[in-house]
Amino acid sequence: MIFKKYLVVVPGIILAFVLYTLSQGLNNIIGIEILGYAKSPISTAMIAILMGIILGNIFKMREGFLLGLDFTQKYILKLGIICLGIQLKPFEFLKFGTVAIPLIIVCIISVLVVIKLLIKKLKISTKMAYLISIGSTVCGTTAIMATAPIIKANKGEVAYAIANITVFGIISMLIYPYFANIYFNGDPMYVGLFLGTAIHETSQVAAAGLIYDQQFNSPETLNVATVTKLIRNTFLIIMIPLFAYLFNRNKTKKNNYSILDIFPYFVLGFIGMIIFRNIGDQVFLTENSQILWQHSVTTIKDSAKVFLSMAMAAVGLSTNLKDLKSMGYKPFIVGLVAMVTVGLVSIIAMQTFTKLFL
């Protein structure tokens, strides 16, 4: 019975893997065969999500595929992020964190203030503003879904907010790696911090970091972006109670929520993989064991990129461009302002905090 339950997700997972494989093949044809590079300068993750968006909006996805695509976006993505931990050392995690935490706090406060002022002018619902705010500042769709029942948002408000975050997250995911490379002169620390704080979804940050790594050969940027986003995700356990208090402070009935239900546990898996890598580096010291260990590390690194690219293909296939029509211009403006605000604040704050902490 349990086997049958999980078997239904297989078609969607296979579809995501096939699209990843096609993207990798197309990437090699364009970058190596046509352009003549030894290694393609084009990002497989970018091709995967763009192909997914095109195919997903030309063909209607069957229910059997949607279940697997959803599984890929949620769980295979997290598996890919956990595997990325194999590239890091503990002191690097702490180094990035000392800069990322104050940067994240400033970005969250700035966006909340700007949206608070903006909704007075546009007169959109408070619930909608809360959902867009937490989606823009913390962790996208996950934050929206966790906040919705706390503030009793209806399905229409949730759908609007998710469409908003998805649209602007994809735009920033595709543009910011190239913008950041130019603006920060290819500095991996600055670029990674910017991508980790300025892009909404965990999947979008992972994709942007992977795009940057594949385009500019900078695995450190992918590491910094991932660590920054994972730290940012943990702020959900602060923001949910805060929003619950703000929304219910004048009401007699309070909503119940559980920290255990909203904590992003895959962050612990990521940290565990960092520890695993560093234990392995200390244990496997002989020449033969080192060769085997390094091969294992390389395999996990490569697997992480495959999993992330599959997740990007699934995101693309699940993105319905018709949602743009249903958003309306007011939430669209709020989402645009939130995206621009978090990007600008990230740049300004980053240049301040990196001078203090680095």
Secondary structure, DSSP 8 states (H G I E B T S, - for coil): -HHHHHHTTHHHHHHHHHHHHHHHHHHHIIIIIIT--SS--S-HHHHHHHHHHHHHHHS---HHHHHHHHHIIIIIHHHHHHHHGGG--HHHHHHHHHHHHHHHHHHHHHHHHHHHHHHHHH---HHHHHHHHHIIIIIHHHHHHHHHHHHT--HHHHHHHHHHHHHHHHHHHHHHHHHHHHHTTT-HHHHHHHHHHHS-SHHHHHHHHHHHHHHH--HHHHHHHHHHHHHHHHTHHHHHHHHHHHHHTT-SS-----HHHHS-THHHHHHHHHHHHHHHHHH--SHHHHHHHHHHHHHHHHHHHHHHHHHHHHHHHH--TTHHHHH-HHHHHHHHHHHHHHHHHHHHHHHHHHHHH-
